[in-house]
Amino acid sequence: MPSPIRGSRSCAIATAHLLRRVLRNVRATDVTKLIDKVQQVGRRLVAAQPKELAVGNIVRRILGLIRVEAEEDRDGEAGGYGDMGIESRNTTSTTHPNSKTGATEQRPPLLAPSTSYAVGMNAPAVTSLFSLLPSKGASPLSTPGTQTPGGESPVVAPVSSTPNTAQDLRAEVIEGVQEIIDELNQADDQIAGYALDHIHSTEFVLTYTPSMTVQKFLLKAAAKRKFTVIHAEPLPNHYRAENLAGNPNTGPNDDEGNSERFLTSLTAAGVTVVLVPFSAVFALMSRTSKVILDTHVILADGSLVASAGATAIAKAASMHRTPVVVLSGVYKLSPVYPFDVGALVEFGDPSSIVGYDQGSLLGSIEVKNPLLDHVPANLVTLYITNLYVGFHLSFHREFGADMTFRGGHAPSYLYRIVADHYRSEDMHFMGSESE
């Protein structure tokens, strides 16, 4: 039996590939049926991995992509029926007899949105900016502002455009899904591009858990900066032989790398690496310049779910006023709020803590091995994502430096990114089921 796919990035890529295949094979005649099909498959994927919120994030983004493409198609079809032909009806001048003189007077033409008030004042006609902009469906032989010898604007019949079929819509959506897949593959490299803005020479950087995102970030900075990495041992779930062999029951982020490869790559790049036990984190936090963490998922309120032990490190950093920087791709940002924190925590095999050979001890205690921790938003200083944005950290002014960091987001700003990436109609696509 093949092992299940684990890790936010692996699940996100697998979800995008599967939904792209569904879009290619679905036989839908309208947008509603296409959305219903994606929602149906998305519910099954989320139910299969309820702890992997990145699956639901990708489903929401693809649903939003379908809605956007459908709205653009509708706007394109209606674009040729805007104000065309209005001038011919509204700018036609009429005559009426004068009751006093008996002469025939000409009534000023009625003003249309594209005409000027100067037309009714016997002044030269002025064409507004709106009539200069070509609209879809307009005849290429007509020129804005031209009139017939009788003073009337010609009636231009809108050119009927063939509406996009469901096949055309699917092609556009599939192309958008491919862009999402490319974004997932490039997220770590884009985050690493901001490394030189956040890591400086002679700094002591504390890391935790073997993350490919953190590894590329530090290697990018090591190309031009000399600094020291203090790596805390993430026992018991990341240093066991089963984890290095790819056992899916040991940790949630095994697809992102292992500790041995993580430390070896940093040492080969010339970075001084100090391996310390987890119990020494609080004692060394006073010497640490900043803490860099990877995350499993980011929640809408600015909190995050990371490997077990991340909360203790973040609290120790808060006690010593040490900045906590979290690296994450946008695909890990979820619109879910942590109303039930216990539902977000995943537990692993307790035998990695207490072996089954200790039978007398197992009969007296209950052993739990949490794989994930929930870190509140007030313990996080900055999020670095693959989105470009400038962010200013105020605590640097205490040291006389006025620095603006690229790619950084304050925890309080994440709600805005959620609103930009997910449609409100797709927030609860699971319906009454729990996500």
N, C-alpha and C positions, 0 to 999 in steps of 0.2 A: 504494500500500500504506500503510495507516495506521501511524503511528509507535507503538512500544510504550509502554505506561504505565510511567513511571518515578517514583521517589520513594516513600518509606515511606507517607506519608499517602495519596497517590493510589492506590497498590497496595492498601492496606488497605481503602479505601472501595470500590474496584472489586471486591475479593474478597467483601466483605460483601454488595454488591448482587447479585453473581452467585449466591452461595450462597442468598440469599433467593429468587431466581427458581427455583433448583433445588428448594428445599423446597416451593415452591408447585406445581410441576409433577410432582414425584415421586409415584409410586403405590406407596407402601410400606404393608404390612399390619402391621408391627411395628417396634419401636424398632431392632432389630438391622439390618434392611434399610435403615432411614433413616440410621443411622450409617455403614453400608457405602457408601451412595451419596455421602454427604458426604466420606468419606475418599477415594473414587475420584476425585471432582472435585478435591479438595484436592491429591492427588498430582500431577495434571496441571498445576494452577496453580503449584505449587512447582517442578516440573520446567521450566516455561516461564520462570520468573524465579528461579533458585536463589540469586542474590545478595540478593534482596529478602526478608529473613527476616520482614518484617511480614505477608507472605502466609500463611506457616505459623502465625503468631501468631493471626490471625483465624480460620483453620480450626480450630485447637485450642480457641479460645474458643467457637465454635459447636458443636463436638463436646461440649464440657463442658456447654454449655447444654442440649443434647438429653438428656444423661445426667441432669442435675439435674431437668429437667421429668419425665422418666420415673420417677425415684425418688420425686418428690413425688406423682405419680399413684398409684404402688403403695402408698405410705404412706397416702394418702387412702382407698384402697379397703380397706385393712386396719385403718383407724382405728376402724371401727364394731364390730370383733370383738375388742376388747381384753379387759377384765375383766368384760364384761357377762354376767350369768347365773352368775357365780362365787359371789356372795353367797348365792344361793338354794341352792347345793349345800353351801357351807362353813359357813353360819350356821345350818343346820337342827339343832335340838337333839334328842337321842335319849335314851331312858330305859333303865335296866337295874336289875334287882333287887339289893338289898343282901343279901349272903350272911349277915350277922350279924343284922340286925333284920328282914329279910324285907320291908322297905318299898321302895318304888320310888323311886329317885333319878334326878334329871335330870342327864345329862352336859352339861357346859358346851359351848357351841357351838364348833366349830372356827373359828379366826381366819383371816379373809381379809385381803388387803392393805388393804382399805378399812374394816376394823373395828378396834375398839380393845380393849386388854387389859381395860378396865373392864367389858366385856360378861360375862366369866366371873366377875366378882367381885360380881354382883348390884347393880352400879352402873348408872346411866342410860347407855344406849348413846350413844357418841360417834362421830360420823361424821368420818372423816379428810378431809383436803383433797383427796385424789385422787377421792373419790366426789362432791365438790362440783363438779368440773370436768366440764362436759358433753363427751361424746365423740361423734364423727361416727357417725350411724346410730342414736343412742339415740332412744327413743320420746319425743315431746314430752309425752305424758300421764304419764310416770313421773317421780317425784321422788326424788333420792338420799336414802337413809335411810328411806324409807317401808317399812312392813311390813304384812303381812296380819294379820287378827285372830288367826290361829294362831301368830303370831310369826315367820313365814317371810317372807323377802323375795320379792317377785313375780319370776317368771322373765320377763325382758324379751327378746323375740326381736330380734336385730339387724335393722335395716331394710336391706335389700339396696339398694345404690346402683349405678346404671348405670356401668360403667367407661368411662373416656374412650376414645374411638375414636382411630385413627391420625390422623384429620382434626382432632380436637380438639387432639391433641399437636402437630401441625404448626402449628396456629394459635397456640399458646402459644410455640413456638419462633420462628416468624416475628415475633411481637411482640418477643421478646427480641433478635432480630437487628436489628430497627429501633432498639431502644435502643442497641445497639452502634454503629450508624451515627450516631445522634444524639450519642453520646459522641465519636466521631471528629470530627464537625463542631464540637463545642464545646471540644475539648481545648485549643486555643491560647488561647481566651478564659479558660478556667479557670486555665491556667498564668499568664497575664498578671495575674490577680487577686492573685497573691502578689508582684508586683513591688515594691510599697512596703515589704515586709518585708526585701528584699534589696538594694535600691539606695537610697543615701542622697545627700544634697546634697554638692556639691563633690567627688564621687568621679570617678575616671578609670576607665572601663570599656572593656576591650579586647574586640572582637568579631571574628569571622572567618566568612566565607561569608554570602551573602545569604539569611537564613532568615526566613520569615514568622512563625515562633514567636518568634524573638528580636526581630523588629520590633515585634510587638504587646506583648511584655514591656517593651521600652524605652519605647514610646509611652505605656503605662499609667503607668510611673514618671515620665515627663516631664510628666504633667499636674499633678504637685505637687512635683516635685523638679528642681533644676538640677544637671546633671552633664555630663561630657564623655565622648564616645564616641571611642575610637581604633579605627578600622577598618583591619585589615590587608588588603591586596589579595590575593585568593585566585587569583593567576595560576597556570597559564595557562587554567584550565578555566571561569572564571566571568565574564571580562571580554571575551570574544570576541563578535563580532557574531552568530555562529551560535548561541551560547548565548542571547543575548537574543531571537533569533528562534524559540527553542524547539527547536533541534536536539537530538534525544535522545541523541546520541553524545558530548556534552561534559561532562555532570555528572550525578550521581545524584539531586540534589535540585532540579532545575530547576522542578518544579511549585510549590515553596515561595516563589519570588520571584527577582528579579535584583538585582544590586548597585546599579544606577542608581536603581531605585524604592526600594530599601532606604535609601539615603543621602538621597534627596530627601524622603521622608516624615519622617525624623528631623529634618532641617533645618527643614522647615515647622513642626514641633512646638516649635521653639525650642531644640533640642539642639545643642550645639557638637560638630561632627563633624570629626575630624582623620583624613585618609586618608594612610596610610603604606605604604611597600613592605613586603613580607613579610620582607625581609632586616633591617629595623629593629626587628623585634619584640623581640629579646633586649635591645637597648639601651634600649628604652622600658619594659621590664617592671618596672624598679625604680620607675617613677612610676605604675604601674598599681595600682588598688585591688583589682580582681578581673577575672577572665576569664570571659566568658559564651560558651558554645559550644552549637551545635546538634548533633544526632547523627543518624546514619542508622539505627542500631539499637543497643540495649543488650543485652549478653550476661549470662548468668546469674551469672557470677563478679564482676560489677560493672564490667567493662571495657566499652568501646564501640567502635563503628566509625563514623568521621566522615569528613568530606572530607579529602583529602590535605593535609598540613601541620598537622593538628590535634595530632599527636604532638609535633612540634617546639615548638609553642606551649605545650603542657602541660608539656613538660620544662623550657622556659625559665621558666614560672611556678613549677615546683617548685624550681628553683635560687634564685629570689628569694622563696620562701615566699609566693607570691601565690595566693589561693584560686581554684580552677577550678570554676565552676558550670555544670552541663550541664542544658539544658532539653529535656524530652522528654515526649510522651504515653505512657501506659501501653501503648498498642498497639505501641510500639517495643521493649518489654521482651520478650526472647526467652529461652526455657529452654535454648537451645543454649550449650554450653561451647566456648571457642576452642581445641580440641585442635589444629586445623590453621589457624593464622592466615593462611597464604597463600591458603587457599580462600575467605576472607572479603574479600580485597582485589580490587577490580575495576580493570582497566586500560582506558584510553581510547585515542583516536587519537594516535599519537606525532607526527603532522605538526604539531600545535599547539606542539610544542617545537622540533623540527628539521624544516624544510620539505623537501619532496621535490626542490626545486631545488638543494639542497646535496648533489649526488650523490657527490662525493668524500668527504664526511664520513660519509655513510650507509654507504658500503662498508667503513668501518673500525670503526664502533661499533654497539652495539645500544641502541636508544632505547626506554625504557619510560615511560609516562605513567600513573602510578597515580591513580585517582580517589578511592580510599578509603584510610584509615589505621586501624590498630588502636591504640587508646589503652589502656594498662594501667589497672587499677583503682586502683593506688597513686598515680596522677597526678590523680585526680579527688577533689575535696573534697566536693561535694554534688550530688545530683540533685534537680531540681525537676520534679514531675509534676503531673498533674491530680487526684491523690489528696490528700485533706486529711490531714495528720499534722503534729504538732509535732516539731521537731528542734532540738537545742541544739548549737551549735558551740563547742567548748571554747576555741579560740584567741582568742575575744573576751574571755575573762576576763583575758588578759594586758593588755588595755587598760582594765580596770575596768568592763566592760559585761557584764551577764548577759542575753543575748538568746535568745529562742526563736523559730525561724523556722517558718512554716507551709508545708506542701507539700514540705518537704525530706526527702530520704532519704539516709542514708549508703550508700556502695557495698556495705558489708558486710550491709546490711539487704535488699538486692534479692532474695535467695533467698526471703524470706518473701512478698514480693509475687508472685513466680513461683508459689509453692505455692498462693496464694489465687486466682490467675486461671486456672491450668491444671490439669487433672486428670492424675494420673499415668498413666492408661490412654492418654492422647492425646499424651504426650511424644514418642513415636516412631511416629506414625501413618504415616510414610513407609515403615515396614517395613525391609527390608534396603537400600533405596535411600538414597543420600546426600542430605541436605538442604542 
